[in-house]
Amino acid sequence: MPYVVINERTMQGGSDDDILAWVHARGTARTDEECHMCNRFIAKLGWRDERSSALPQRIIDSGLTGKPIETLIDHIEYDEGRDPVAERAWDKV
């Protein structure tokens, strides 16, 4: 399911459990192992890979120049008002 679809649903409100149930009803439920593997992959997406070239423009377009953004997840975190560096988000993956 595309990010934009999940984002639209998330912006409508509801608990994490409500949104997860909505996603599962429209997609494929994943095992804990599949989720772990995906999370590890996504955590580094945009860092020295094929997505790296798009990241600088996304940073400029969203007005986040000067932030220590190295991955697409960093960009999403800052764009949504969180500071992954201060919160040490990588410790939670």
WODA-V933547 format. One record per pair of residues at least 4 apart in sequence whose ideal C-beta (glycine too) atoms are under 7 Angstrom apart, sorted by sequence separation. I is the first residue (numbers start at 1). J is the second residue. D is the distance in whole Angstrom. If there is no record, write none. Layout:
# WODA-V933547
[[I J D] [I J D]]
This chain:
# WODA-V933547
[[1 5 5] [3 7 6] [4 8 6] [5 9 7] [6 10 6] [7 11 6] [14 18 4] [16 20 6] [17 21 6] [18 22 6] [19 23 6] [20 24 6] [21 25 6] [22 26 7] [23 27 6] [30 34 4] [32 36 6] [33 37 6] [34 38 6] [35 39 6] [36 40 6] [37 41 6] [38 42 6] [39 43 6] [41 45 7] [45 49 7] [48 52 6] [51 55 7] [54 58 6] [55 59 6] [56 60 7] [57 61 6] [58 62 6] [70 74 6] [72 76 6] [73 77 6] [74 78 6] [75 79 6] [76 80 6] [83 87 6] [1 6 6] [14 19 5] [24 29 5] [30 35 5] [46 51 4] [47 52 7] [59 64 5] [60 65 6] [64 69 6] [69 74 4] [77 82 5] [78 83 7] [82 87 6] [84 89 4] [45 51 6] [46 52 6] [59 65 6] [69 75 5] [77 84 4] [10 19 6] [46 55 5] [69 78 6] [9 19 6] [59 69 5] [74 84 6] [64 75 7] [67 78 5] [77 89 6] [9 22 6] [64 78 5] [64 79 7] [59 75 6] [6 23 6] [55 72 7] [58 75 6] [62 79 5] [68 85 6] [55 75 7] [51 72 6] [1 23 6] [47 70 5] [47 71 5] [1 26 6] [46 71 4] [1 27 5] [45 71 6] [46 72 4] [44 71 6] [45 72 5] [43 71 7] [45 73 7] [43 73 6] [42 73 6] [43 90 7] [43 93 5] [40 93 7] [39 93 6]]
